[in-house]
Amino acid sequence: MRYIIIGAGAIGGTIGGRLFQSGHDVLLVARGAHYETLRDNGLRLITPGGDTTMPIPATDRPVRLGDDDVLVLATKTQDTAAALDAWAGAEHLPLVCAQNAVENERVALRRFGRVYGMCLWLPALHLEPGTVASYGTPLSGMLPVGRYPQGVDELSERLASDLAESSFSSFAVPDIMRWKYAKLLGNLGNAVEAMCGHADGWQPIIRQVYAEGTAVLKAAGIPYASREEEQAKRGDSVEMAAIDGVPRPGGSSWQSLAKGSGSIEADYLNGEIVLLGRLHGVPTPANLVLQREANRFARERRAPGSLDIETLAELITAESGSPSPAR
């Protein structure tokens, strides 16, 4: 079975690199300078355990496909539709959404008959062409996987098995979206980190966006795994460790701003809560402000960490008419 990793960034590069290290057939799909570096020099994967460069095959366009190929989509959600359009003609193959947010699987199911969700607890960094740093230890990440919209089948079991022998904690679950909604709640603070860095005073804002998120999911009747369940499953198998010379200044949304990509995932993280809130009559002012301001930051290509937390708190107060959530 060949794993075709569409989007070989922080997540896709780590998954593809670890699978390749354990002997699996892998093809990385990337663009621009990242693709050229992968093609010419291979993938450099830096982990707490070492620094390795691997000659993983790479491409910047669709390739001839075999019946045993599995597509693993690891782009940001805002790039999902365009990425899938590029692989028109591959709809007979299974597609795994190794992505945050909860919209990707719905988009994929419009095109592909067999769609799988993968939940990501995988701290990684990709800012330099050809290089990915992965900070999880002793395992690189925890990756539950399951058929979308629900169920476990032979392929999901094999995916979990292959990942489990490739430095991941992975297991097949029949309710993958319950896990992904839990991860969605955990990602609601991504925009705060992206815009404000690690400034003091962020905790009350995070509590507010999380409270809005749980209220919305309750109103919508959407189940999600508890923090206790996730922690019990993960245990101490995935902890974030420092890598000498390669600090991790921020997560995926921070990295989007740092790259100046012009887009960010806020429409599908905070924006998902805003959408559900509007559908079910639940106010979501903090998530609305984070969605709006993160999009503005990306559009204007503003530097990550350049907004002070007090200004963000004031914007949320103005939107909600409630006391400031910060300090």
Beta strands, then each sheet from edge to edge (+ up, - down):
strand 1: 2-6
strand 2: 25-29
strand 3: 43-47
strand 4: 50-54
strand 5: 58-59
strand 6: 69-73
strand 7: 95-98
strand 8: 115-118
strand 9: 124-125
strand 10: 131-134
strand 11: 136-138
strand 12: 141-142
strand 13: 145-147
strand 14: 168-169
strand 15: 238-240
sheet 1: 5+ 2+ 1+ 6+ 7+ 8+ 13-
sheet 2: 4+ 3- 10- 9+
sheet 3: 11+ 15-
sheet 4: 12+ 14+
end
